[in-house]
Amino acid sequence: MSRIWDISQPLHAGVPVWPGEPAFALHSHAVIGDGCPVNVGGMSTPLHAGTHGDAPLHYANDGVSSADSDLDPYIGPCVLIDVRHAQGRVEVGDIDWDAVAGAERVLLRTYETFPHHVWDSDFTAIAAEVIARLGGMGVRLIGTDAASLDPEQSKTLDAHQAVKAADMRILEGLVLDDVPSGRYELIALPLRIVGADASPVRAILRELA
């Protein structure tokens, strides 16, 4: 049986969220007891909490929502590249381009250890030039363990705009600590949320046979 790596963040009350966004919360509406045979809960969450996929609507008013996103980019062969050596931003020279050749989905590991319990404002962003080159090579999806492709304080979102130009898709907040670099099958489907600019995903990597 092929090994599976779960590369999703657990969602819980303390999961770090983008500064200014409300916290994730899980609510109990009913509990098993006298007259009630089931537990029933609900949740409230920012759409970009934890491991998520940015829909094109996030960075373009004419972009499609999560519900309308084509699922093909989110499932299929991928390559995981280790770029922990990058300083501040992943630049063209930080990528092993031979390893990327032929891939349609590229995941970048920037963290030595993923920050599960604290928000990291100094995460490693990705240069727009990297996105443009990946798009030119036929890459359809870019994923990162960072909170965003662009720096926290960016107002121009150059990397996101490069994704738009290349018609790629985005995964952010992946947990890649224990996964060796190499090629895998990616499955990370966004929920069918009408009008949503992003969606939580349960992202996994499966070992190729």
N, C-alpha and C positions, 0 to 999 in steps of 0.2 A: 504494500500500500504506500502511495506517495505521501511524504511528510508534508504537513500543513503548518505554516507559521501564521499566527494571528497577529497582524500588525496594526491593530486598532487600540486606541486608548479606551480604558474603562470609563464610562460616564457615571459620575457620582456628584454629590453635593459640593465637593471640594475641587472638582476638575477646573484647572485654570482656564479662564475665558479672556477674550480680548478686552483690554481696559475700557471700562464704561458700559460693558454689556451686562445684563442681569445674569445671576448665577443659575446653573442647572439645578432643577429641583424635581424631586419625585414625590408624588402625593398619593396617599391612600384614601380611596373613596369608600371602600368596604373591606371588612376583614372577616375571616371565617369565625363563626361563633353561633350562638343561639339565633336561629332564624335566617342565617346567612351561610350558604354552602361554599362561598368562593372568596378569594382575595381579588380586589379590583383596584387598579391604580391608574394614575395619569402622570404626565410629566410636562414641564415647561423648560424650554432650552433655547439659547441662541442657536441659529442655524449653523454657525461656524464653530460651535463648541466641539472639542475633541477631534477625532478623525473625520474629515468631511470632504465633500467634493464641491468646489465652486461651480455653480452654473454660469453660463455666459451672461445671464441677467445681472450677475453681481458686478460686472465691470462694463456693461453696455446696456443702455435702456432698451435697445432693440434685440438684445440677446434672449435666448430661450431660457425658460425656467427649469428647475430640476425635473418637474413632471414631463416636460417636453424634450428632455435631453436624450439623444441617441445613446443606447447602452453599449454599443460596440466598443467604444474607446476604453470602457471600464472593465473589460474582461478579455483576457488573452495573454499571449506571451509578453514578458517584460524583461528588462535588465535592471539590476540593482547595482549602482555605482557608489563606491566609498569616496566621499569628498571631504572627509573630516579635516584635511589639511588646508582647506580654503579659509581665508582670513576675512571675516566680515561679509563677504559676498562671493558666491561661486562665479568665477570668471572662466572664459574660454580655455585658458591654460590649465585649469584645475581638472578638466574632464579627460578621461581616457577615451578618446574618440574611436579608437579601434574596437573597444569593448561595446560601444554604442551601435556600431555599424549593423544595419538591418533591423534594429529594434523599432517597434511602434509605440512602446510604452517604456518610459525611463523613470526610475525612482532614484533619488539622491539622498544618501545618508550624510548628515552634517554633524550630528551629535555623537559624542562619546557615550553619554548616558542621557536618555530622554528625560526631560524635566516634568515628571508626572504631577508634582504637587505645588509647583511655583510657576508663575508667569515669567517667561524670559523675554525681556524687551530687546535683547541683543542677539536674537537668533540670526543665523546665517541666511541671507537673502540670495537670490539668483539673478545674475545679470541678464538684461534683456537680450544681449548679444548671444548668450548661451541658448535662450529660448528660440531665437530666430534661426540659429544654426541647426538646432534639433528639428525645428519645423521644416527646414529645407531638406533634411534627411528623411522626412516622412514620418517623424514621431507624431503620434496622435494624442498622447497624454504625458504630462509631466507630474511627478509626485515628489514630495519632500517631507521630511520629518519636522521641518520648521512650521511655525504658525502661519506663514505666508510666503509667497514668492518674493514679495517686495518688503522693504524695511517697514517697521511699525509706523514711522512718522511720514512715510511717503504720501504725497498728494497727487503725484502723476501716475503712479502704478505702472511704471514702464514695463516690468516683466509681464504683468497681466495684459497690458495692451499688445505686447509681442505675442502672447498666447492667442489673443483675439485675431491678430493679423494672420497667424498660422492656422487658425481654426483648430486649436488643440483643446484639451480638457485638463483640469487641475485636481489633484488630490493634495491635501495639506494635513499636517498633524499626524503623520504616520509614525509608528513605533518600530524602528529598524535595528534596535540594539543587538539582538541575538541572531540576526540573519546574515550569513556570509554573502559577500558580493557574488554576483552571477546571474544566471537566467532562470526564470520561474514563470509559472502561470499566475497572473493577477486576477482576482475577483474582488471588486469594490463597487457595488451597485448603489447609486443614489436612490433615495426613496422618491415615490411619485407624488411629490408635494406641489400642488397647483400654485403657481405664482411665486414659488420660493427661489431665492437667489443662491441658495446652497442647501446641502442636505447631509446629515450624518450618514456614514457608511460603515459597514462591517467589512473591513479590508483584510483579505488573506492572501498569502503567497503559497502556491502549491509546487512542490518539487516536480520537475519535469521527468517523465519516464525515460 
